[in-house]
Amino acid sequence: MSAIQKSVSTADTISAAEFSAAESVLAAIQSVQVEGAKKPDLQSMANPSSDAVGYVHGVSQTEQSRLLEQGELLRPVVYSAEIAKILESHSSRVVELGSGSGTNMVYVLSQYVGIRRYTAVDFNQDAYRGQLEKTFQNELSSKRLSLEQADIQQPCAEHLKGEAGTVFFTWVLEHLKEPKKGIQYAADCLQPGGCLIGFECDWHVAGIVTSDAQLNQQYAGFVQSFCAKQQGSGNPHYGQCFEQDVRESGLFTEIQSQKIQLESSMQFANMLLNILSGALLESKEEIEAYRQKLLDVFVSTHVEVTRIVAKK
Ligand SMILES: C[S@@+](CC[C@H](N)C(=O)[O-])C[C@H]1O[C@@H](n2cnc3c(N)ncnc32)[C@H](O)[C@@H]1O
């Protein structure tokens, strides 16, 4: 079953024309990547040999707001009943990796009162700190929350080793040149029996389908440019490698991997365009022009994320 077939199977109705448009836009995204200079080779992308060129999205105020909006939109996807159960049961100590502008913290700290200590680790923490200190004044002064600046591709800090009942991250390993080191970091933070919860995306399956073939090609071009840009310091298709990396690490048991198809909506189309627009500053105006045209010809979105839940 193709990705499109899987995702449309959850939609209410879809016409043959929509189905065929969806198939062709995915094929367009996949073919430009395969034909392009940055051909996706899953093994080498998991360990790209080029030098890191930095975090593709940057840490501007606009990006910080984008992350908060995106977090809110994806909340029903991330916080399913299953994840809620884990956070409620054995998570008095949580370590979040790549915590960014705090979208998970806002939700988790208010929802799960049983969490006594939450450590938010981010490579760019000093850039996020000002805003986070305002938002989380009480949690920081009570020491329920601490903000750590650290690169999760480096060895885990001694004081975090074995600290957490749960290690949690959303959309982070895809930004690492060496994601296996991030997995090692996660395992090092966990107590024996602790639980890893991670979400990663895959731009191979991040389509916007319209009834206009030219717009479909244009969107595929944005995705191609974005993937080429992220490639140097990460892997835009990491959702495809995530399960394999966790399994091969040999650090976890009871590994459950799930592909989650996001429902088709204009909101998700806008989310995808915001991601592209933030990273492809040189194409920002083109993306905005595309967004305007999209309103009249939008058919569907096809977005798939990978969720891993595993025990140490
Ligand atoms: C796409 S953002 C996701 C932020 C947050 N998890 C969310 O869902 O809103 C990726 C985050 O990973 C962080 N990051 C990237 N490389 C990192 C590294 N090597 N070590 C720690 N954090 C890193 C970035 O600074 C950024 O905050």
The ligand as a Gaussian input file, in Angstrom:
#p B3LYP/6-31G(d) Opt

LIG

0 1
 C       12.325000      21.882000      14.744000
 S       12.916000      22.467000      16.273000
 C       11.792000      21.623000      17.359000
 C       11.672000      22.333000      18.681000
 C       10.656000      21.692000      19.644000
 N       11.028000      20.326000      19.939000
 C        9.265000      21.777000      19.080000
 O        8.674000      20.724000      18.753000
 O        8.753000      22.900000      18.968000
 C       14.440000      21.589000      16.543000
 C       15.150000      21.997000      17.832000
 O       16.322000      21.163000      17.948000
 C       17.384000      21.959000      18.447000
 N       18.660000      21.320000      18.074000
 C       19.193000      21.226000      16.830000
 N       20.389000      20.602000      16.889000
 C       20.600000      20.290000      18.195000
 C       21.664000      19.639000      18.888000
 N       22.736000      19.187000      18.250000
 N       21.565000      19.487000      20.231000
 C       20.466000      19.943000      20.890000
 N       19.434000      20.577000      20.291000
 C       19.493000      20.745000      18.952000
 C       17.165000      23.313000      17.773000
 O       17.844000      24.363000      18.435000
 C       15.641000      23.440000      17.852000
 O       15.247000      24.056000      19.022000

